[in-house]
Structure formats: structure tokens, C-alpha cells
Amino acid sequence: MNRLLVVGIVAILAVGCILAFIPLLRQRHRETAQIEQLQTEVSRKKTAVAQLRREAELLKNDPAYIELKARDRLDMMKPGETIVRFEPGQPPVSPARPVR
């Protein structure tokens, strides 16, 4: 009987310890997910910074790039040049059907 009582007490203590650590494990899981999300955001920001640095370098050192950006922004074109613009988010237009 004493052994059964000791085993029961040990089991209750073990379950109590496990239940005490469950909130900590859940918090760790949430924090790990948040860390992954923040690392993804940092990666996106680093990519954006690299692109902006590249554009700044081109604007400082490349006259052809400056001309291209200025012409694009001002909707100007050179003689004999044709500009084609695609608007984002427009659904494709289906060809017209002949009327019968």
C-alpha cells in the first residue's frame, strides 16, 4: 500500500510539473513564430534597402538612367520612339466577336 501511495504522489507531482511548464512552452512557441516573422520582415527590408542603394548609385553616376527616369516621370519620348504602358491590375481584354 505504501508503494502505491508513493507512486501516486510521484505521478501527481510529475503531472503538476508538466502542467506548470505548458504555458512556458506555448509562450516559447509564440515567440519563435514571432522571431521568424520578424526575420522575414528584416530580409524584405534589406532587399528594399539594397534596391534603393542601387538606384541612388545609378542616379549619382549614370546619366542615361537619369534621362530614362526623367522621361518616364514626365511622359516624354524621343523622336521616332513609341512608348507602351501596361496598367497593373487590368483584366485581359478578350477579342471582339463578330455580330451575327
C-alpha positions as CSV (number, residue, x, y, z in Angstrom):
1,M,0.0,0.0,0.0
2,N,2.8,2.4,0.8
3,R,4.5,1.8,-2.5
4,L,1.2,2.5,-4.3
5,L,0.8,5.7,-2.4
6,V,4.4,6.8,-3.2
7,V,3.9,6.1,-6.9
8,G,0.7,8.0,-6.8
9,I,2.3,11.0,-5.2
10,V,5.2,10.9,-7.6
11,A,2.8,10.7,-10.5
12,I,0.8,13.7,-9.2
13,L,4.0,15.7,-8.8
14,A,5.1,14.8,-12.3
15,V,1.8,15.9,-13.8
16,G,1.9,19.1,-11.8
17,C,5.3,19.9,-13.1
18,I,4.3,19.2,-16.6
19,L,1.2,21.4,-16.3
20,A,3.3,24.2,-14.8
21,F,5.6,24.1,-17.9
22,I,2.8,24.1,-20.6
23,P,2.3,27.9,-20.5
24,L,6.0,28.4,-20.9
25,L,6.2,26.0,-23.9
26,R,3.2,27.8,-25.5
27,Q,4.9,31.2,-24.9
28,R,8.2,29.9,-26.4
29,H,6.3,28.7,-29.5
30,R,4.6,32.1,-30.0
31,E,7.9,33.9,-29.6
32,T,9.6,31.5,-32.0
33,A,6.9,32.2,-34.6
34,Q,7.3,36.0,-34.0
35,I,11.0,35.8,-34.4
36,E,10.6,34.0,-37.8
37,Q,8.1,36.7,-38.9
38,L,10.5,39.5,-37.9
39,Q,13.4,37.8,-39.6
40,T,11.3,37.6,-42.8
41,E,10.5,41.3,-42.5
42,V,14.1,42.2,-41.9
43,S,15.0,40.2,-45.0
44,R,12.4,42.1,-47.1
45,K,13.7,45.4,-45.7
46,K,17.3,44.5,-46.5
47,T,16.3,43.8,-50.1
48,A,14.4,47.1,-50.4
49,V,17.4,49.0,-49.0
50,A,19.7,47.2,-51.5
51,Q,17.4,48.2,-54.3
52,L,17.3,51.8,-53.1
53,R,21.1,52.0,-52.8
54,R,21.4,50.6,-56.3
55,E,19.0,53.2,-57.6
56,A,20.8,56.0,-55.7
57,E,24.1,54.9,-57.2
58,L,22.7,54.9,-60.7
59,L,21.2,58.3,-60.1
60,K,24.6,59.6,-59.0
61,N,26.7,58.1,-61.7
62,D,24.6,57.1,-64.8
63,P,23.3,60.0,-67.0
64,A,21.4,57.5,-69.2
65,Y,19.5,56.2,-66.2
66,I,18.7,59.8,-65.0
67,E,17.4,60.6,-68.6
68,L,15.3,57.4,-68.6
69,K,13.7,58.2,-65.2
70,A,13.1,61.8,-66.1
71,R,11.5,60.9,-69.4
72,D,9.3,58.3,-67.7
73,R,8.2,60.6,-65.0
74,L,7.4,63.5,-67.4
75,D,5.8,61.2,-70.1
76,M,8.2,62.4,-72.7
77,M,9.7,60.5,-75.6
78,K,12.4,60.9,-78.2
79,P,11.5,61.4,-81.9
80,G,10.7,58.1,-83.5
81,E,10.2,56.3,-80.2
82,T,7.0,54.5,-79.2
83,I,6.0,54.1,-75.6
84,V,3.8,51.3,-74.5
85,R,2.5,51.3,-70.9
86,F,0.8,48.5,-69.1
87,E,-1.5,49.3,-66.2
88,P,-1.3,46.9,-63.3
89,G,-4.5,45.1,-62.3
90,Q,-6.3,45.4,-65.6
91,P,-8.0,42.1,-66.7
92,P,-7.1,40.9,-70.1
93,V,-9.3,42.1,-72.9
94,S,-10.9,39.3,-75.0
95,P,-11.1,39.9,-78.7
96,A,-14.4,41.2,-80.0
97,R,-16.7,38.6,-81.5
98,P,-18.4,39.3,-84.9
99,V,-22.1,40.1,-84.6
100,R,-24.3,37.6,-86.5
